[in-house]
Amino acid sequence: MSAHTPTSARTWRFYLGGFALLMVFDTLVQVSFKLTGTHAFPPEASWAWVLRIVGHPWIYIALIGYIGSFFTWMSLLKYAPIGPAFAATHLDVVSVMLASAWIFHEALTPVRLLGAGVIMLGILCLALAESGAHPEHDAPTEAKGALGVMAGD
């Protein structure tokens, strides 16, 4: 039994769970800003406008999303190689596009879907290239991330 195989599977679970959580937080932030923005227009330089924004609950959900995103990202960066990790943060472009289609009835055109596919393929290529380049740098089994889950579990 290879010691690398179980660690590799645990590491991938840790990364996939962490990046899924990061994508959820980032999508929540963007959708919350959109919902806040619908009540913030037209923008104006007045206290009434500022109060209109801070009085809307979605702005606080966006702030919670930013905090969750920050802590999740910091936990992932402790173990993930920066190149593919940064690329994976752009999965939110795809998730926001899908959420916008569902919530705001924005069009999913063939060009948008093709772009989303290219983004996902690029991230996958970077992740696979990195995993083959430095297998000895897998996340330690004691790694505890923002998920509150041990990477070795």
N, C-alpha and C positions, 0 to 999 in steps of 0.2 A: 504494500500500500504506500503510495507516494504521499509524503507530507505536504507537497505543494497542492495537490488536487483539492483536499478539503478546505484549505485556506483560500484557495482561489474561488471556490464556490461561495464561501462566507464573504469574501471580499466583494464579489459581484453583487450578492444580496445586499450588503451594506451600501454600496454605491447606488444600486438601482433604487433601493428604498429612500435613500437620502436625496437623490436627484428627483425622484417622484414627489417627495415632500416639498422640495425647493420649487418645483414646477407648480404645485398647488398654491403655495404661498404667492409666487410671482403672478400667477393668473388671477388670484383673488385680489391682489393689489390693483392690477390694471382694470379689472371689471368694476371694482369699487370706485376707482377714480372716474371711470366713465359714468357710473351712476351718480356720483357727486357732481360731476361736470354738467349733467343735465339740469341740475338745479342752480348752478353757479353762473350761467350765462344770462345776460351779457356781462362780461367782466367790466368792472369799473373800479376806480380808485376811491373807495369809500368804506367806512366801517360797516355799513349795512351789508355790503357785498361780503366782507370778511365774516361777519356774523352769520350770513346765509350759508357760507361754507362750513364753518365750525359747528353750526347747528344741525348739520346733516349727519346722520349716523354712519353713512358709508365712508366718510373720511376717517373715522376711527377704526373701522374694519381695515381700511387700507394701511393705516399706521400699524395695526397689529400684524398684518401681513408682512410689512417691512421688517418688523422686529423678528418674526418667525423666520423670514428669509435670511436675515443677517446671521442668526445663530445656527441655522441649518448650513449655510454656506461656510461659516467658520469651522464647523465640525467636519464638513467634507474636505475642506482645504488642508486640514491637519494631516490627511492620509492620501488624498487623491492627487495625481500628477496635475499640475496647473493647466497644461495645454488642453487636454481632453475635458477637464473639469470646466474650464471657462467656456469651451464650445458647448458642453451640455447645458449650461445655463441658458443657452439660446433656444432650448426646447420650448420655453414659454412663448416664443413667437408662434409656434404651432398651436399650443394649447389655448392661447388668447384668441387666435383666429377661430378655432373650433367653438370656444365659449361664446364668442361674439356672434357666430352664426346661430347658435342655439338660443342665447338670451336676447340678442338685439336684432335677430333676423337679418344679419349681414350676409351677403352672397358668398358662397363658396365656389368661385370660378375655377375652371380648369388650370389657369395660370397660377392661382393661389395654391391650389392643391399640389401642383408640380413643384412650386417653390418650397412648400412644406416638406415634400418628399426629398428634395435635394438637401434641405437643412438636416433632416433626420439621417440621410445616408452619409452626409459629411461627418456628423457627430459619431455615427457608428464606425466609420473608417478611422477616425482619430482614436477612438477608444480601443479598437482592435489593434491598431499599430502600437499604441502605448502599452497595452497588456502584453504583447509579445516582446517589447523592447526591454522591460524592467520587471520580470516576474518576481524577482527577489524583493521588490519594494511594495508588496501587497500590504494592505492594512493589517496592523498587528491584531491578534485575536482579542486583545484587551481593549480595543478601540471602542469608545462609547461616544456615539454621536448625538445630534439634536433629537434623534428619534427616541432616545432613552433606551436604545437597544445595543447590546454588545455586538460588535462586528463578528466576534467569534461564535455567537449563538446560532 
